[in-house]
Amino acid sequence: SIAEVKVLDVQKRRIPNKHYVYIIKVSWSNGATEVIYRRYSKFFDLQMQMLDKFPMEGGQKDPKQRIIPFLPGKILFRRSHVRDVAVKRLIPIDEYCKALIQLPPYISQCEEVLQFFE
C-alpha cells in the first residue's frame, strides 16, 4: 500500500507538445520509493473514476457524506500563464494526494489509486 505521497515540483515538457507534469515522490509500505510524473489531466481522470466508483463517498447523494477530497478545478488561462497555474496548483495537488491516501483502505488502496501512483 501507499505510505506517503509528496508533490515535489512541476516540470515543463516539450514532447509530444508543451505541457507541465507534477513530480511526485511515492513511498510504499514495503519501503520502496519512486518518483513519478503526472499531468494535471491525469489527476482529473482519476477524480472522475473515483466519483463514478464511489458515489456515496463522492457526496452525490448527500454532500455532507463526501470524504473524497476536492481536486483544484480546471482553469482557463492565457498561454503565458501556464507555468503560473501549474505552480499555483502545486500545494492543492499535494494536499489532494495526501488526503486521498488517508481515506479508508477500500478507497485509498483501490486499483485506480494504486495504478495512478505506480
Backbone as CSV, one residue per row, in Angstrom:
resi,resn,N_x,N_y,N_z,CA_x,CA_y,CA_z,C_x,C_y,C_z
1,SER,0.843,-1.195,0.000,0.000,0.000,0.000,0.886,1.257,0.000
2,ILE,0.261,2.392,-0.214,0.998,3.653,-0.296,1.171,4.212,1.114
3,ALA,2.412,4.504,1.494,2.688,5.033,2.821,2.644,6.562,2.827
4,GLU,3.237,7.166,1.783,3.300,8.624,1.743,3.411,9.106,0.299
5,VAL,2.859,10.287,0.052,2.938,10.912,-1.268,3.348,12.362,-1.051
6,LYS,4.320,12.822,-1.829,4.725,14.219,-1.735,4.927,14.779,-3.140
7,VAL,4.219,15.861,-3.442,4.394,16.521,-4.732,5.589,17.471,-4.571
8,LEU,6.654,17.187,-5.318,7.908,17.910,-5.132,8.010,19.187,-5.950
9,ASP,7.565,19.115,-7.203,7.763,20.261,-8.091,6.940,20.085,-9.350
10,VAL,7.075,21.037,-10.235,6.408,20.991,-11.522,7.510,21.133,-12.574
11,GLN,7.347,20.435,-13.684,8.394,20.405,-14.702,7.772,20.593,-16.085
12,LYS,8.436,21.390,-16.894,7.949,21.629,-18.258,8.450,20.515,-19.173
13,ARG,7.564,20.019,-20.010,7.929,19.006,-21.008,7.605,19.565,-22.389
14,ARG,8.337,19.116,-23.385,8.088,19.607,-24.745,7.633,18.518,-25.701
15,ILE,7.598,17.263,-25.231,7.244,16.155,-26.116,6.023,15.445,-25.547
16,PRO,4.954,15.158,-26.266,4.762,15.457,-27.697,4.473,16.935,-27.953
17,ASN,4.045,17.670,-26.904,3.845,19.113,-27.050,4.113,19.737,-25.689
18,LYS,4.108,21.041,-25.621,4.425,21.705,-24.355,3.359,21.433,-23.309
19,HIS,3.793,20.948,-22.172,2.882,20.731,-21.050,3.703,20.642,-19.766
20,TYR,3.005,20.668,-18.658,3.669,20.556,-17.361,3.274,19.257,-16.691
21,VAL,4.227,18.679,-15.963,3.945,17.492,-15.166,4.318,17.792,-13.719
22,TYR,3.613,17.141,-12.816,3.943,17.235,-11.401,4.903,16.101,-11.072
23,ILE,5.953,16.439,-10.333,6.930,15.450,-9.903,6.482,14.981,-8.523
24,ILE,6.186,13.693,-8.414,5.594,13.147,-7.199,6.448,12.017,-6.647
25,LYS,6.801,12.144,-5.374,7.557,11.080,-4.709,6.558,10.197,-3.975
26,VAL,6.576,8.906,-4.297,5.653,7.950,-3.695,6.452,6.964,-2.840
27,SER,6.096,6.887,-1.554,6.723,5.907,-0.661,5.710,4.804,-0.386
28,TRP,6.160,3.559,-0.559,5.280,2.402,-0.367,5.538,1.785,1.000
29,SER,4.564,1.033,1.480,4.664,0.413,2.809,5.800,-0.611,2.895
30,ASN,6.267,-1.125,1.751,7.377,-2.087,1.768,8.744,-1.390,1.782
31,GLY,8.735,-0.051,1.892,9.990,0.691,1.965,10.470,1.238,0.628
32,ALA,9.868,0.789,-0.464,10.273,1.282,-1.792,9.826,2.734,-1.983
33,THR,10.629,3.488,-2.718,10.290,4.877,-3.029,10.460,5.069,-4.527
34,GLU,9.508,5.738,-5.143,9.582,6.007,-6.577,9.233,7.463,-6.833
35,VAL,9.763,7.986,-7.928,9.369,9.315,-8.373,8.578,9.118,-9.662
36,ILE,7.377,9.662,-9.669,6.515,9.540,-10.843,6.167,10.935,-11.354
37,TYR,5.707,10.998,-12.600,5.362,12.274,-13.238,3.940,12.166,-13.759
38,ARG,3.098,13.132,-13.393,1.695,13.107,-13.838,1.246,14.493,-14.281
39,ARG,0.523,14.515,-15.392,-0.097,15.757,-15.853,-1.332,16.033,-15.017
40,TYR,-1.741,17.291,-14.988,-2.962,17.646,-14.264,-4.152,16.849,-14.802
41,SER,-4.198,16.663,-16.109,-5.339,15.952,-16.717,-5.476,14.529,-16.176
42,LYS,-4.356,13.909,-15.766,-4.413,12.555,-15.197,-5.056,12.575,-13.807
43,PHE,-4.804,13.654,-13.035,-5.470,13.801,-11.741,-6.970,13.934,-11.960
44,PHE,-7.313,14.709,-12.986,-8.713,14.940,-13.303,-9.391,13.615,-13.679
45,ASP,-8.701,12.799,-14.495,-9.237,11.489,-14.889,-9.444,10.596,-13.661
46,LEU,-8.445,10.590,-12.773,-8.549,9.786,-11.551,-9.751,10.233,-10.723
47,GLN,-9.904,11.542,-10.594,-11.011,12.091,-9.806,-12.359,11.627,-10.363
48,MET,-12.497,11.668,-11.692,-13.751,11.240,-12.321,-14.004,9.752,-12.051
49,GLN,-12.951,8.935,-12.132,-13.083,7.490,-11.854,-13.531,7.267,-10.407
50,MET,-12.943,8.015,-9.487,-13.264,7.866,-8.061,-14.725,8.237,-7.790
51,LEU,-15.167,9.339,-8.377,-16.546,9.787,-8.154,-17.551,8.813,-8.769
52,ASP,-17.171,8.177,-9.892,-18.038,7.163,-10.512,-18.102,5.907,-9.648
53,LYS,-16.941,5.485,-9.152,-16.841,4.227,-8.411,-17.420,4.343,-6.995
54,PHE,-17.273,5.523,-6.392,-17.724,5.724,-5.007,-18.685,6.915,-4.914
55,PRO,-19.909,6.756,-5.463,-20.839,7.890,-5.477,-21.203,8.405,-4.076
56,MET,-21.350,7.491,-3.107,-21.681,7.918,-1.734,-20.547,8.772,-1.162
57,GLU,-19.316,8.239,-1.270,-18.142,8.910,-0.722,-17.830,10.194,-1.478
58,GLY,-18.338,10.276,-2.708,-18.153,11.471,-3.517,-19.220,12.525,-3.242
59,GLY,-20.158,12.191,-2.358,-21.183,13.144,-1.944,-22.288,13.357,-2.951
60,GLN,-22.495,12.389,-3.867,-23.524,12.581,-4.895,-24.940,12.523,-4.327
61,LYS,-25.141,11.697,-3.302,-26.482,11.626,-2.693,-26.621,12.683,-1.599
62,ASP,-25.570,12.792,-0.779,-25.589,13.740,0.330,-24.208,14.393,0.442
63,PRO,-24.115,15.671,0.062,-22.807,16.358,0.095,-22.112,16.284,1.455
64,LYS,-22.870,16.141,2.539,-22.273,16.058,3.878,-21.488,14.762,4.068
65,GLN,-21.819,13.754,3.267,-21.152,12.451,3.405,-19.886,12.350,2.552
66,ARG,-19.580,13.404,1.829,-18.413,13.353,0.947,-17.118,13.227,1.748
67,ILE,-16.312,12.208,1.389,-14.988,12.077,2.002,-13.894,12.155,0.938
68,ILE,-14.263,11.979,-0.317,-13.276,12.105,-1.397,-12.905,13.580,-1.506
69,PRO,-11.604,13.879,-1.470,-11.200,15.290,-1.493,-11.562,15.974,-2.808
70,PHE,-11.670,17.287,-2.753,-11.922,18.063,-3.966,-10.605,18.289,-4.684
71,LEU,-10.646,18.180,-5.994,-9.473,18.450,-6.826,-9.557,19.909,-7.243
72,PRO,-8.430,20.639,-7.212,-8.490,22.022,-7.716,-9.023,22.010,-9.151
73,GLY,-9.989,22.862,-9.432,-10.687,22.825,-10.715,-9.844,23.193,-11.920
74,LYS,-10.382,22.885,-13.082,-9.721,23.276,-14.329,-9.769,24.798,-14.422
75,ILE,-8.695,25.384,-14.897,-8.611,26.839,-15.004,-8.341,27.189,-16.463
76,LEU,-9.059,28.146,-16.961,-8.777,28.641,-18.312,-7.766,29.776,-18.167
77,PHE,-6.743,29.765,-18.996,-5.696,30.779,-18.843,-5.058,31.075,-20.195
78,ARG,-4.379,32.192,-20.270,-3.654,32.548,-21.487,-2.343,31.776,-21.525
79,ARG,-1.808,31.588,-22.709,-0.586,30.800,-22.909,0.527,31.160,-21.926
80,SER,0.756,32.446,-21.711,1.889,32.887,-20.909,1.736,32.543,-19.421
81,HIS,0.531,32.147,-19.019,0.284,31.885,-17.604,0.323,30.408,-17.226
82,VAL,0.672,29.547,-18.186,0.607,28.105,-17.927,1.479,27.716,-16.739
83,ARG,2.711,28.210,-16.683,3.586,27.839,-15.575,3.033,28.356,-14.239
84,ASP,2.519,29.590,-14.237,1.947,30.159,-13.004,0.828,29.267,-12.462
85,VAL,-0.032,28.816,-13.363,-1.159,27.969,-12.955,-0.637,26.652,-12.399
86,ALA,0.336,26.051,-13.087,0.910,24.776,-12.637,1.535,24.930,-11.251
87,VAL,2.254,26.034,-11.040,2.904,26.279,-9.744,1.855,26.554,-8.659
88,LYS,0.818,27.334,-9.006,-0.246,27.632,-8.039,-0.975,26.376,-7.577
89,ARG,-1.052,25.389,-8.469,-1.759,24.152,-8.141,-0.898,23.195,-7.317
90,LEU,0.383,23.464,-7.212,1.305,22.541,-6.557,0.838,22.139,-5.160
91,ILE,0.553,23.113,-4.302,0.147,22.817,-2.927,-1.232,22.138,-2.893
92,PRO,-2.250,22.673,-3.612,-3.543,21.964,-3.618,-3.438,20.527,-4.138
93,ILE,-2.598,20.274,-5.142,-2.421,18.914,-5.673,-1.751,18.034,-4.603
94,ASP,-0.758,18.598,-3.914,-0.083,17.864,-2.841,-1.100,17.508,-1.745
95,GLU,-1.919,18.478,-1.355,-2.937,18.243,-0.318,-3.952,17.193,-0.778
96,TYR,-4.308,17.246,-2.064,-5.244,16.274,-2.632,-4.677,14.860,-2.511
97,CYS,-3.410,14.687,-2.920,-2.764,13.365,-2.861,-2.715,12.845,-1.430
98,LYS,-2.317,13.716,-0.507,-2.214,13.320,0.904,-3.578,12.909,1.452
99,ALA,-4.611,13.683,1.116,-5.966,13.376,1.587,-6.457,12.050,1.004
100,LEU,-6.121,11.811,-0.267,-6.565,10.600,-0.960,-6.020,9.345,-0.284
101,ILE,-4.738,9.351,0.067,-4.164,8.141,0.656,-4.515,7.987,2.139
102,GLN,-5.142,9.019,2.737,-5.616,8.919,4.128,-7.027,8.320,4.202
103,LEU,-7.679,8.159,3.073,-9.039,7.627,3.066,-9.046,6.168,3.506
104,PRO,-10.228,5.635,3.860,-10.296,4.214,4.240,-9.669,3.331,3.145
105,PRO,-9.050,2.203,3.557,-8.330,1.344,2.595,-9.135,0.922,1.368
106,TYR,-10.457,0.726,1.512,-11.219,0.300,0.329,-11.195,1.363,-0.767
107,ILE,-10.879,2.608,-0.407,-10.727,3.661,-1.414,-9.243,3.897,-1.695
108,SER,-8.468,4.144,-0.628,-7.056,4.524,-0.810,-6.225,3.415,-1.451
109,GLN,-6.690,2.157,-1.336,-5.940,1.051,-1.926,-6.693,0.396,-3.078
110,CYS,-7.671,1.118,-3.623,-8.392,0.545,-4.764,-7.469,0.568,-5.983
111,GLU,-7.803,-0.244,-6.960,-6.965,-0.428,-8.144,-6.618,0.895,-8.834
112,GLU,-7.624,1.780,-8.971,-7.405,3.044,-9.677,-6.348,3.910,-8.991
113,VAL,-6.421,3.989,-7.659,-5.467,4.808,-6.900,-4.061,4.186,-6.988
114,LEU,-3.987,2.869,-6.776,-2.684,2.199,-6.838,-2.048,2.338,-8.221
115,GLN,-2.851,2.167,-9.275,-2.320,2.318,-10.647,-1.834,3.739,-10.902
116,PHE,-2.589,4.699,-10.415,-2.232,6.098,-10.616,-0.853,6.410,-10.021
117,PHE,-0.589,5.881,-8.832,0.658,6.167,-8.144,1.791,5.181,-8.453
118,GLU,1.532,4.215,-9.339,2.594,3.263,-9.704,3.604,3.923,-10.618
